[in-house]
Amino acid sequence: MVALHYYPQLAWVLVPFTLLVASSRVILGLHYPSDVLAATGIGFVLGYAGILLLP
């Protein structure tokens, strides 16, 4: 969130990378899909809060 906010031109690299990392955690059996979704939501909220609170 924060990186995309400040460097939107890197979205073509950052978004696929994060999706691949998240899916690899499930595929390798290291996390349940619900764990990955929960962590994604928490990260999204914290990143957005950081953007709003610290301009």
C-alpha positions as CSV (number, residue, x, y, z in Angstrom):
1,M,0.0,0.0,0.0
2,V,2.6,2.5,1.0
3,A,5.0,1.7,-1.8
4,L,2.1,1.9,-4.3
5,H,1.0,5.2,-2.9
6,Y,4.4,6.8,-3.3
7,Y,5.6,4.9,-6.4
8,P,2.5,4.0,-8.5
9,Q,4.6,3.3,-11.6
10,L,6.0,0.2,-9.8
11,A,2.5,-1.4,-9.6
12,W,3.3,-3.6,-12.6
13,V,6.1,-5.2,-10.5
14,L,4.7,-5.0,-6.9
15,V,1.2,-6.3,-7.4
16,P,2.2,-9.6,-9.2
17,F,5.1,-10.1,-6.8
18,T,2.8,-9.8,-3.8
19,L,0.2,-12.1,-5.3
20,L,2.9,-14.7,-6.1
21,V,4.3,-14.6,-2.6
22,A,0.8,-14.9,-1.0
23,S,-0.1,-17.8,-3.2
24,S,3.2,-19.5,-2.6
25,R,2.6,-19.5,1.1
26,V,-0.6,-21.5,0.5
27,I,0.8,-23.8,-2.2
28,L,3.9,-24.7,0.0
29,G,1.6,-25.6,2.8
30,L,3.0,-23.0,5.2
31,H,-0.3,-21.2,5.7
32,Y,-4.0,-21.7,5.3
33,P,-5.8,-19.5,2.7
34,S,-7.7,-17.8,5.6
35,D,-4.4,-16.9,7.2
36,V,-3.2,-15.2,4.0
37,L,-6.5,-13.4,3.5
38,A,-6.5,-12.2,7.1
39,A,-2.9,-11.0,6.9
40,T,-3.7,-9.2,3.6
41,G,-6.6,-7.4,5.2
42,I,-4.6,-6.4,8.2
43,G,-1.7,-5.2,6.0
44,F,-4.1,-3.2,3.8
45,V,-5.7,-1.5,6.8
46,L,-2.4,-0.7,8.4
47,G,-0.9,0.6,5.2
48,Y,-3.9,2.8,4.4
49,A,-3.9,4.1,8.0
50,G,-0.2,4.9,7.7
51,I,-0.8,6.8,4.5
52,L,-3.7,8.8,6.1
53,L,-1.9,9.5,9.4
54,L,1.6,10.3,8.1
55,P,1.4,12.4,5.0
